[in-house]
Structures are given as structure tokens and as C-alpha cells.
Amino acid sequence: MIWYKLDSKEGHQRISGRQKVLQPFQVQWFVITAALFMLFFAGCMRTKITELRLNSKNPLVIRFQLDGINTPKMSNRARLTLRSYALETLADHNRLAAANQLHNRIKQNRTDPDLIYTFAELAYIEGVRQEHDHPLLAAELFAASTLYSYIYLFDPQLDLARNPYDPQFRDICLFYNGSLEKLLRLIGQNHSFMLDPSQDYVIKTVANDWNISVKVRTGKWRIEDIEQFRFAADYEIKGLHSEYRQHGLGVPLIACRKHDVTESPLSQFYPSSMSLPVTALLRPNIRAIMEGNQDELHAELEFFDPLESEKTLIEGRLVPLESDLTTPLAYFLSSPVYLVVGTVGVFDPASLLETLPGHNRPAIGLYMAQPYDPNKIPVILIHGLFSSPMTWVEMVNTLRSDPEIRDKYQFWFYLYPSGQPFWVSAAHLRSELKTIRDKIDPHHAEPALDRMVLVGHSMGGLIAHLQAVDSDNEIWKLVSHTPFDTLRGDEATRQAVGDWFFFEANPSVKHVVTIATPFRGSKFSNNATQWLVRSTSKMPKQLTGVLRTFSLEHRDQINNHSLLDIENGIESLSPDSPFFEIIQRFPRAPWVQYHNVVGETKPNYPTFGLKIPQSDGVVRRNSAEADWAESRVIIPSTHTKVHTHPEAIFEVRRILLDSLDETQYRSKTQAVPQPHQRTPYHTHPLHRQTVPPLHTPQQTVPPLHTPQRQGQPEPMRQVAVPQMLTPYFQMRNQVEM
């Protein structure tokens, strides 16, 4: 706390830190408590979750021994074809010459898929052998493999001969994807590349030159917005339970967006490290090949946003795109900024309030995780103490795997210094929400912005809750009996305090989800932890200066300094904080639905028969329970992991799907999975405790799609496309546990 004392010589009050003398046994206890404090909250901080692989993940490497150690191995099917044309021996000694011989055979017989497959395989394998010493030759070979794999898949002359149930069919898809990836690597610098849409590109093959144009087919971005493309296969994911990928055609990429320093309305809400999932697809004009028209040899290198497009139409067939939703998200949230901001936000919150170099805003504020879409509802995720937006990667990764959530929602993050009192951060978020609405939709013409969902973990839940309630005069009555409007003094100081203590519910917020939120404070805010933070943290002058000035100017009107004495986030969470006396009394907005997720864990130490209060290890259950919530679930998890628990993510998914208006936000033409009857939360077998029913959702919810583990058979999903490609191009989510 900060205590005020009268300096008789100067005739006014000054502020000084309370110096508490600790006895030896108290010092030992404080050190132990401080260590436990850091240990508990270390879980809120995340380590880097993407790491560059030594070798790119490529299914063809193991299959054909392309690791550079062993001699490349052709498939048995390719050998059979080569043997039938008396080319097997030649291929063993000179694959390039054998490939040329095969190409001549293809000119004579374009209806034999085995010839085309074998040529694509030889071209790819030889390209891998040549890429280091002869990159131009390798580029020709990869281009040839890409083009002829495409012909195998989509040439109408092969419709009757092509067998989509043959494993060779999936192999040719891998050759297409792998060859295109290798080709793009040769354009750039192995791990990344960039394209200039104004520049003409030419691909040389063994027979022809192809003119290439670059197009963005889907997505709220332009090629000019991208600083570089990186290959998703180059990165290994660490610390995530699930990785969501879809099999199909194309190369999954990470599009690293340029830092936008323009004055566009959205520029300040795009983080400089924003990375987007992209799929690259090469679409050649195969009719020019069939007709032998040398003047029309053209191909388009197309880019798709898998958050918007799962499939594309190729030669009259609806084909799924190969995509990776997890790696670009993990790469984005593995930015060095997010690795340290959780700790910095507690011990040096002032640094987050400073304007970033090259930016026109401080580090704190709202950030969009994807380009803004006026038709999608914002889900705003608010982290907790000692944390950062990185803490949400597990939840966002899982939620975005649901096609309907991808189609109807967009995810934003709120970054704030958790070292300052939560009501100060709540006031800043209130201002950020107003600013973003005024900039991107000043006339309130976009209905999706009036259906916002706030999800907060721990302290973040308190910040979210304060966006959906009215303060009335409840907070100010704790400080003074003098009407606030009658106070005079420094206008900026008065405005700041007014923003903290007087507010109304945001009419654009429709759902608030609080996870492990201490509505009655936490015992982890005690003398030891408060002393630790006060002794080591540097509070921003914007906060301490306001408190000092306001207290001095209105010392005669202030009856109780207890609330104004709180100047850091740890102290604001104390169960003794006067704020928690009134938070239960705040009038709640009738248009908002409140949802409550509570963590609970059993002690992992001997209790010797003592009754241990129910808690998640940091917040007691009776503090985390919101009596006013319309739904509540009890999650068997610790405080720092409850928001990453599958049951918590399932509950947030249920809330998002239930909140969709059937007539406006759910597409009538979209195929919705067969619904099942959801078990009310208080009797759900997943929940360990039985609690009084608060709310039983009336709607049914589509079952959460749980992808299969690698190595297990995956169920085939029916796709209403009566094409020959359908059986092998099934949309799947691959999960690695």
C-alpha cells in the first residue's frame, strides 16, 4: 500500500512507500512464498512453441530415401513401368536420360497414367539430387514434375484410365505438392521467398517455357502486404496438444505480413508480427498442352486463405486444398515480444505504455490475429496475470479447426500490463473498443461488431466482466461522499480517475466468458507477494502520477484512501481489496449472457485429514464461481492450465455456436453436422463435481469433431461432389498428440 502523511514543514501531504521491517523468520517465509508465487504463475508464461527443423517435414523423403545419405529409391510401380518400356537399367544409371525417354513416350501416348506418374516421380527424384549443385536444372525438373502431376490429376483424357482408389493417386498428389514446394524454395532462399506481382515469371521445363502470373484468390490481403512467405513444413510445433491440417493439393505457407505504418484505420490493430495461413497452388493451362498451342502456355500461381477457403474448383472438380492452420498461428504467437511481455507487464508495466519504435501506438491494446472481416463476429481474448496473448494459442488453434467457427468468428487479443490494477486495464480496454469501432465502423453499419464475445482468464476475466456492467456510483462511494462532478482540479487527472470509477456496459458485447476468475480475490495476493512486486516492479508514472495528484488535490474530500492506495495488479487481487465488496453489486447488462468456467484440482500433498478449501491452486472455487452466470462448468485443472483444457475449450465452442443467430449468421446452405442432445453441465460425465443447475442450454450443439491420431484409420466424410477425385480428396484434420 501507499500511505499518506502530513509534512508539517511543507504544509501539504506527500506520498512515501511504506517501509516494513521484517523479522528473520518473516524473511524466510517471504522468500519461500515468493518462490512459490513465481512457480505457480510460471505456467501462465509460455516458451517458444515453434522451432525451425533441421530438415523440412516431407513425406517423400522417407518414402524414396531422399535424405542425402542413402541412394534414392524408385517405387516398385515406377520400376514396373520402366521395365515394360525397357528403361529400368537406364534409369538406374541415368535418371535424366530415362526421364527424357519417358517424355517422348508420353508425346506418343497421353492416355497412359502410369507413364505420366513414372515421369513425375523420376523428375522429382532427379531434381532432389541436382538441387544443390545445379539449381537451374533442378528447377526445370521440379516444374516438369509439378505440371505432369497436374496433368495426371485433371486431364480429361485420363478420366477413364485414372483410378482414384489406387495408392498411386495419393502419391501423385504428394509429387505435385512436393515439386511445387521445391520450386518455390528455389525462387527464394530455401526457408522463405517473396513474389513481386508486377514481375513476370517464367518456368522452364524439358519441353516448354511457361509464363507465370501471381494471383490472390481468397483472403483479406494482397501480395503487396506480405513481407515474405515461409514454409509451414520447416517448423516443428512444441507444447500444443493438437495440430490441425487438411490433406489435398497445394503447399501450406506462413505469410509474414509487412509492418504497416500507414494511417489506414486498421493499421494500428495489426501486430507487426502477424502471420497468416496460406496455401499456394499452381494451375497450368493443360488445354494448351493437349492442343499443342505454344502461344498459350500459361500458369497461375494462386494463393488461398484456408480460413476462408477449404476447396477450390479445378477442371470442374471441387478439390480440397492442402492446409496447415496450426503452424502459422504458433509462429505468430512465438514472436519474441510475447515471450517476455508477461513478465515485463508485471515488473515494468511502464515500458508497455511507451510508444514502440516505428509505430504510432504503445505495445498495449487490441490486436487482430487475422485481417479484419466485417462479416465475422470478434472474439476478444484477454490474458491473465504474468501472461500474454501466447497463452491462448491452444484455444484459438482448436476453435479455428471448426469450419463454422472459422466462417463466423474472428479472433482478437487484448494485451495489457498485468502489473497495474485490473480496473485501470478495464478502462483502457473500454477506450480501445470505442476507438476501434469509431475507426472501422463509425456509422455502426456492421452488425457483427454488435455481437462481440469476451473471453478472459484469471485477471482477464475481471477485465472482461467490467465491460458488461454499470458502475453507477458504487466505486466512488468507497472513496468519497462528495459528488464526483463537483470536484475541481487538473482535468486530465480527473478524467483518468473518472474513467476508472465510472462506466457503463458496452452495448456491443453480447457474451462474457470468465475462466478461473477471482471475483472475490485470491489468497495468492498476500503480504509476501505484494512485498515482492512492490520491491521489484517499476510502476508507470501515468498511474502513480495520477494517484498522487488526485490524492493531493482532493485530500479534504477523500474519506477512504484504501482503493487509491492500490497501485499494482497483485494488490488489486487481494481478497481484502474494497473493490471486491462491490463488484457483486454492479448492475449487469440484460443483453449480455454471462458464462462461468471454474477450475478445481485435488491437492498433490498429504492433507493429514485436514479440510482443504476447493481451488485450482491459485483461486478458490467460491471466489471463481459467478452466482449470476447463466452457465457454469467445473474443469478438473490447475489455474494456469484450465483455459487450455479440452473441456474448457469445448465449453467456449458451445457458447460460440449457441450464440449464432440461425437466420442471420448460420448459412442455410451450409451442411451442419447431425446435432446431438447435449448433457446439462451439472450432470455431464466429464465434470467431477455436482453443482446446482444454473442454465441448461435449449439449443443442441453439433458434436466437436475429434480428428484421429496418426496411424489410426480416419472416418470418411461424405462430400456431395460426384467426381472421380472425391474418394481421395477427403477433408481431414490430422492431430498429433
N, C-alpha and C positions, 0 to 999 in steps of 0.2 A: 504494500500500500504506500501511497504518498501522504505524508502528514503535513499539516499546515501549522505554523507557529508564528506568533507575533514578534517582530523585531522592534523593540521599543525605541532603538536609536533611529531607525529609518521611518518608523511610524506607519509601516504597512506590512502586509503579510508577504512572506516569501516561502518558497517550496523547497523542501530538502528531503532526501531519501531517508527512510527510517533505517537506522543502523542498529541491528540487533546483535548483541553479544552472545555467542554460542558457547555453551559449556562443552568440555571434551567429549562426554558421552553423546551430546547432541550433534557434534560434528561428525562422529562416526555414523550415527543414524541418518544424518542428512546425506552423507556420501553414498550410503547403501541405497537410500530411497532414490537419489538422483540417478544412480546406475540402473536401478530397476525401471525408472521412468524412461530413460533412453532406450533400454532394452525393449520395453513394451511398444514404444512408438516407432521403433526402427522398422516395424512391419508396414507402417504407413509409407515409408520411403521405398522406392524400387531401384534396383540396379538395372543396368542397361539390358534390354531384352532382345536386341538384335546384335549379331556378330557376323562379320564377314567370314565366309567359309574359305578354307584353303583351296578347295575345288568346288566348282559350281555343282549344284544338285541336278543331275541329268540322268534319267532312267536308261539312256542309250549307252552310257559309259560302261556300266557293269555288263549290260547285255552283250555288247560287242567288244569288250576288253579294250576300251579306248582310253585307258588311264596313263598311257605313255610308258608303261612298264612292260606289259605283255604285248604280244603281236596281235593286231586287230583280228577279230574273228567274224567271218561272214556267217549269216544264218543258214540253216540247212535248206530252207526254201529257196534262198538265192543260189546256193550251190546246185540245187536240183535244176533250176532254170539254166544256169551257166553250163551245166553238164549236157543238157538237152541241145544246146547250141554249140557244143564243143569248145566252150570258152573257159572252163573251170581252171585248166592248167595255166592259161594266160592270166587269169585273174589273180592266181596265187603269186605270180611273178611280176605282173604289171597291171595293177587295177585300173590305171588311167587308160591304157590301151584297150582293156576289156570293156570299160565304160563307153569308149568311142565305138567299139564294135556293136555293143548293145544299142547305142543311139541310132546307128544305121539300120539295125533290125526294126527298131520302133517306127522309123520312117516307112518301112515296108508293111508293117502290121501294127496299126494303132489300137487294135481291139483286144490285144493280149495283156491283161492286167499284170501277169507275172513278169513280163518283160519290163514294164514300167516300174513295177516295185523293185526289181533287181537293180535297175539303173539308178533309182533314187537311193538305194542302200549303198551301192558302190560309190556313188558320187559323194555321199555323206562321209563314209569311212575314209575315202582318199582325201577329202577336204580336211578332216581332222589331222591326218598325217602331214599335210602340206601347210597348215595354217601358221606355223611359227617361222618356217624358212621361206615359204613362197605364199605370202598372204593374198596376192592378186589372183594366183591360180586357185587358192582355197576359196576365195570369194566367188569365182566362177562356178566351182563345184557345188558350193552350198546353194548358190542361186539355182543351178540346174536341179538339185535335189528338191528344193522348195517348189519349183514350178512343176516338175513332173509328179511330185506327190499330190499337188493340187489337181493335176490332170487325172490322176488315178481316182481321186475322190469325186470329181464333179464333171468329167467329160461324159456327155450323154451317150456317146458311142459305147461306153463301158457299162451302161446300166444293167444289161442282161448278163454280162460276164462277171461283174463285181459281186462278191459275196460278203455282205456286211457282218455275217456271223463267223467269218474266218478271222482267227487272231492276227493274220496278216493285215487286216483292215485297221486295227488299232496301231499296229507297227507303222503303217504308212502315215498315220496321224502324228506319231512321235517323230518321224523323219521330217514331216512338214514343220512342226513346231521347233525341233532341234536345229534344222538347217536355217530357218528364219532367224532364230536366236543367234546362231553363229555369224550370220550375215550382218546383223545389226551390231554385233561386237566388233567386227572388222571395220565398220563405219566409224566407231568411236575408239575408246581406249580400254577395251576388254570389259571393265566393270560398268561403264557408263557411255552414253552417246548423246548427241544433240543433232537436231534436224532444223534446217532453215526452210520454211515453207515457200520462200520466194526463189529457192535454188532448184535447178533441175538435176535429178539424179539418174544415173544410167547403171543398169545391171547387165553385165556381160555373161553370157552362157556359152557353152560349146558351139552353139549354132547361131544365136542371135543376140542383138543388143535390145534391152528393154528400157523404155523411158518410164520413170517412176514419179508419181505425184503423191504428195502427202495430204491427208485429209483427217480431220477430227469428226467422226460420225456421231458420237454421243458424248455428252458431258458439258458442264458449265465452265469450260476453259478452252483456251486457244493454244496452239503450238507456241505462239509468241510468249505465253505466260510461263512456259516451262524452262527452267534453267538447264536441267539435264534429266535424262531417263537413266534409271538404274535397273538391273535385272533382279527380280524377286528371288530367283533361284540361287543368287550369290549369298543370301543371308540366312543364317540359322536363328531360329526363334528359341529363346530360353525363358523359362518361367511362366509360360502360358499353357493352360491345360488343353486347349484346342487350337487347331489350325484349319481354317476354312478355305477350301479350294474347290474349283469346279473343273471337271475334265471336258475337253473339247478341242477346238482349234485356236491357235494364237500363242503369243508369248506374253506371260504376265510381267508387267513392269512396275516400277516405282517412279512416278513423275514428281520430281522435286520442283516445286513452284518457285519462281523468282520472287525476291522480296519486292513488294510493290510500295514505292514511295510516292505514288501519285496521290492526288486529292480525291480519288473516287470514293463514294460513300462507304464501300465495303473494305477499302484497303487497310484501315486500322484494325479490323476484326479478323484479318487473315494473319496467322503467325508466320514469321519468316521461315520457319522450318516445315511448313505444310507440305505433306507428301500425299499423293493421290494414287489409288489403284488404277492401272491402265492395262488394256490388252491390245497388242499390236497384231494386225492381220494383213497379209499380202494377198491382194485379189488381182491376179493377172487376167487379161482378156484371152481366154483359151480359145474363143472362136477364131481369133486371128491365127492361132496355131493350126487349128483344124482346116482353115481355109487357105493357109499359106500366104496370108497377107502381111508382107514385111513392113508395110507402112503403118500398120495398126498395132504393132507390138507394144502394148502399154499395160502397166500395172499400177494399182493404187495401194499405197501403204496406209492402212486405215487404223485409227486409234479409237477405242471404245472405253467408256467408263462402266465397269462392271456393277457399280452401284445403281446404274440406270438400265443397262442392257445385259441380259444374260445370254441372248441369242442374236443371231443375225441371219438374214436371208442370203443364201448363196446358190445361184443357178436354180432358183425355185425351191430350194430346200431350207428349212429352218434348222440352223446348226448352232449348238451351244458353243460359247466362247470359253477357252481355257482362261481361268482367272484365279487370282490369289487376293483375297480380301484382308488376310491377317498380316502379311509381311509389311505392306505399305503403312498400315496403322501402327505396327510395332516400331517401324523405322522412324516414323514421325514422332512418336512419344518417347523414343530413345534419345532425343536431342539432348545434348549436354546441359541445356538450360533446365530441363525438367528433372535432371538427376540431382541437382543441387538446390533447386528453388524451395523444396520443402524445408530444408534445414535453414537456409538463408531467411525464409519467411518468418521463422521463429526468432532467430538470434540477431538478424539485421534487417528487419522489415523496411527500414528507411531506404535501403538500396533498391527495393522493388517499386518504390514510389518515384524514383528518378527517371527522367526521360532516357530511353535507350538510344545509344549512338546510332545515327542513321534512321531513326524512327521519329514519329511525331506523337508518341504516346509513351507512358511508363509501361513497365512489364506487366503490371496487374491489369485485370479486366477480362472482358468476354473475348473468347477466341472460337472461331468456327473450325471444325475438324474437316470440313469439306466445302467446296464452293457453294455459296448461298443459292437456295432454290425456293422461290416464293410459294411453291405449291406444297412444301413439306413442313410439318409441324416441328418446331425446335424442341429438343430435349436438352435441358441445361444441366450439366453435371457439376456438382460443387464438392470439392475435396475437403478433407478434414485437417486436423492439426498435424504438423510435421509432414505434410503431404503436398502433392502436386497433381495436375491432370493425368500424369502417368498412372496413377492408382486406378483409373477407370478403364485401362486397356482391356482387361478380361471381360468386363461387362459389355463394352461397346463392340468388341470383337464377336461376342456371342449374339448380341442383339442384331447386329448387321447381317448375320447369317440367315436371318428370317427374311424371305423375299418381301413380305407385306410391310414389315418394319422398314426395310430399305426403301420401299416405294413411297411410304407415307411420312417418314420422320428423317430429320437431320440432327446431328449431334453437335452441341456447343459445349465449351468448357469455361468455367469461371475460375481464374487464377487470382489468388489474393494472399497477402501475408498473414498467416495464421498466428503470428506473434502479436497482433493487435486485437482489441476486444471484438467479439463477433458482431456486436451491433454496429460498430464502425464499418466493418466489411459489408454488412447487410445494407447500410446506407449507400455504400459505393455501388453495390450490385443494382440497387434501385435506380441509381443515376445511370448506370451503364445500359440497363434495359430501356430506359427512356431515350437515351442517346441513340441507341441502335434503331429503335422504332422511328425516331424523328428523321434519321438519315436514310433509311432504306424504304420506309413506308410512311411518309409524313401525313398522308391523307387517310391512313388506316383502310386501305383498299384490299389488303391481303389477309383473308380470313385465317390462314394457317398461323399467323402471328398472334391471333387471339385464342389459341388453344395450347399455349406453352405448358410443358411438363418440367417441373423442377425435381431433381433427384439429388439429395445431399447425404453425405456420410459424416457421422460424428458432428464436429463443429459445423460442417457444411449443411447439416440438416437444420440447425438453428437459423443459419442464414437464409435457407430456403423458406422456413416457416415464417420468418419475419417479412417475406414478400406477400404473404397471403392473409395477413391480419391487420387490424387497425390498432394503433397505439392509444387513440383517444388522448386523455391527459394522464394516463396511468403512470408512465415513466417519470414525467415531470413532477408528479406529486411526491415521488420518493426524494426529490431534490429540494423542492421549494413549494411554499404555499402561495407565492406571488405569481400571478398570471404571467406566462412567458411573453405574451405580446406587449406587456408594459415595460419590459426590460430595455435598457438602452446601453450603448457601448459600441465596441468595434463590430461593424456589420458582418464582416467575413467570419469572425468567431461566433457571433450569434447565429449565423446561417448554418455553420457546421454543426453546432450543438443541436439546433432545431432539426436538422436532417437526421441526427442520431435518434432523437427522442420523440419526434412527431412524424407519423407516416400513415399511409392508407394502403389497403390491399391493392395489388396490381390487378386491374380487370382483365389483363391478357393471360394471366396464369389460371389454368383450369385444374391441374393436378399437382400435388406436392407429395413426394415420397421421401420419408425420413428413415435413414438406416443407422442403427446404433447411435441415436442422437440423445445426448444428455439433457433432457428437458428439465431436470431437477439438479443438474450439475453432476460432477464426478469427483469422487474421493481422491483421484489422482492429482487434482488441484489442491495441494496442501502446503503447509509451511515449507517443506523441503523443496518441492518442485517450484513453488513460487520464488523461493530464495535463489534457486539455481538460475531460473530465467532472468530474474531481476539483476543478478550478479554478472551475467554473461551477455545479455542482449543489449542492443542499441535501438531504443525506441525512436521513431521518426519525430522530427521537430514539428511536423504538421499536426501530430497528435498531442505531444506534450505541450507544445506552444499554445494550442487551443485550450487545453485544460488549465494551464497556468493563467492565461489571460482572462478566461471566463471566470475562474475562481476569484481572481483578484478584483475584477470589475464588479462582481455581484456578491461579494462576501457577506454583505448585510442581508441579502435576500435568500441566500442558500441556508437551509435548515439542516441538511444532512449531506455530508461530503462523501459518504460511503461509495456511491456509484461513480462519482467523479474521481475518486481516488484510484479506481481500477484503470490501469494504463497498458496492460498486456493481455494476450489471449489466454494464458494459463490462469491468471487471476479471474478473468471473466467467466471461467468454467467452474469456479468454486461453488459447492452447494450452499455456502453462506452468502453468495452474491445476492444482493437485493433484487437483481433483475429476474431471478427465478421465482421470486414471490409473486410477480405479476404476470409472467408470461402465460400462465394458465388462464388469466382473466381477459386476455386480449380478445375482442370481438373477432370472430373468424368470418371470412367472406363466404356467403351462402353459395356462390357459384363455384367454389373450389372443393374438390374431393381430396381428402387427406388420407394417406396410406402410411402404415407403420410397419417397419421391419426391425425386429429385435434379435440381437444375438445372445446366446447363452451357452456357457461351457462349464463342464464339471472341473473342479479343482484337480490338478495333477500332483498334489502333495497330500500327505496324511492330514486328516482333519481331526483325528482322535475323538470322534463323536461330536465335535462342535458343529453348530449350525452355521454354515457359511452362506452369506447372502447370495442370491442368484444374480449372476452378472456375466458379462462377456470378457471379464478380466480387467476392464477399464471402466465401463459404465454399468451400473447396477440395473437390473431388469425393471425395477419400479421407477427408475429415472428415464429409461428408454421408452417406456410404454406411454403412448399418447392416448389418453382416455377419449379424446374427441375424434379419433381416426375412424374411418368407415370400414377399414380392413386392417388386419394385423396378422403377421406370420412370425413364428418363433423359429429362428435358424440355429442349429447346433454348431456354432462357430465362435471364434475369438473376435475381439473388437477389430483388430487390424485386417482381418480376412473375411469378415462377414459379407461385405459388398462384392466380393469375388466368388462367393459360394454359389454353386449351381441353383440352389433353392431360392436364394435372393434374386438371382438373375431371372429365374423362371417367374417370380412374382412381378418383377418390373415388366417383363414381357407381357404377362397377363394384363397388367394395368394399361400398357400402351395399346394392346389390341382391343381391350374393352372400351377404351376412350374414343375409338374411331367411330365416327358417325356413319351408319350404314348407307345413308343416301348420298352423303357428300364426299366422304373420304375413302370409302371402300369401292373399288371399281366393280361395277356389276358384271363385267365380262371376265374378271379375274377368277381363275379357278382357286377356290378356297378349300383347304383340306377338310375332310369329313370331321365335323365337330364331335367332341365327346363331352359328357357331363362332368364338370369339374367338381371335385370333392370340396365342400366348405373347409376353409383353412383350419378350423378348430378341431376337425376330425380327420384331417389329411394324414395318411400313414407316415409321411415324411417328417412330420413335426412331432417332436418328442413330448411336448407338454400339451395338456388340455387347458385351454383358456376360454373364458366366456365368449360366445359368438358376438362379434361386433358388426359384421357385414357379410352376407352371403351373396356374391355376385349373381345377378339374374341371367347374364348372358353366358353362353357357352363359348369356350375358347378352343381354337384349333390346337391339336397336340403339338408340343415342341418337337421339332424334327431333330432326332438324335442320330447324327451320322455314325457310320460303322467305323470300328478300328481298322487300321491297315491289316491286311491279311485275312479279314473276315469277308464273307460274301455280302455284297451290298444289294438291298432290295431294288428292283427295277421299278421306276415310277412311270406311269402311263402319260405319254405326251401325245396330244391329238394332232400328230403330223404323219400322215400315211406315206412317208418317204422311205427309201431304202436305207438312209443314213440313221434313221431313228433308233434302231436297236443298240447301236454302239455309242451314239452320242446322247447318253442319258445324263441329266443334270444330277451331280452328286456333290456332297460335301465330304471332303476327306479330313478325318480327325486323327491327329497323332497325340496320344496320351503320354 
